[in-house]
Amino acid sequence: METTSNFSITILGNSAAIPTKNSHLSSQVVVNHNNYYLIDCGEGTQLQLIRYKIKYHKIDNIFISHLHGDHFFGLIGLLSTYHLLGREKPLNIYGPPALKLLIEMQLKVVQTKLKYELLFHELDNDNYNPIFENKDISVYSFPLVHRVPTWGFKFEQKQKKLNIKKSFVELFNPSIEEILNIKNGENFVCKDGAIIPNNEITTPPQQPLSYAYCSDTRYDISIMKYIIDVSVLYHEATFDSSMQDKAHEKFHSTARDAANMAKNANATKLILGHFSARNKELTSLLAEACVIFENTIISEEGIEYLIS
Ligand SMILES: [Zn+2]
């Protein structure tokens, strides 16, 4: 699959805990302006990357939400493949502190010295933390409520600059410096000293879009403040609401919980995932979520969802 959108996610796995013939463990790829980010890396992730023709050599940043096997057992395999393929550029891994120990121990036991540098970034507190940024996007971690320390991630596009009207450029042929100034909001001064107000020669930029990943977690209203007004929310829906008690006991959410979170956070769209193999069909999850939050979909593996 060729990911062409400016901002999208492709689900590689949406199954909880145990894979089935047709569903894989948690992992997904976020693409923004041709930069690739991997969230979680359950067993089989590298096979899914290959199956869906994701350019996985472009992944330079991997975000691991927590240390339950269904979210990271695929990591050592992927790291080994990069090594065998001769990767040289560094790879950043953001995850719980013990992940470094786990990976380094495995590499030591199998006597592999990677050809590239692994840079670990520990998620180690309960705040809303900026953990990565480049010129296009910022990534934040925030605490979820699960049986072990778990973090959600929010990808937020940066505010873009003003767009200059083509008709103005053709008429006045501004210099590069003048263009940059106008994009930053300054007025244009003509050669005869006349001033053209900025709002006459520009149009507003597109509103920045955002994507939040909340898996795994119990429904907890304290999470809402981290994801207010998010464009697309991926939220776990391990069970339907007939298993509300089980969800609470296991620190998971129902589809109804996920919809309440999307509604309270004023999200634009909700994608449900992390489904228990006990769910024979997923239509009941979709139905109960849509009653509360209409713009809900069931995630499908291999589908690229545009963030819009
Ligand atoms: Zn899980």
Boltz pocket constraint, residues with backbone or C-beta under 6 A from the ligand:
constraints:
  - pocket:
      binder: B
      contacts: [[A, 15], [A, 16], [A, 17], [A, 26], [A, 68], [A, 70], [A, 71], [A, 216], [A, 274]]
      max_distance: 6.0
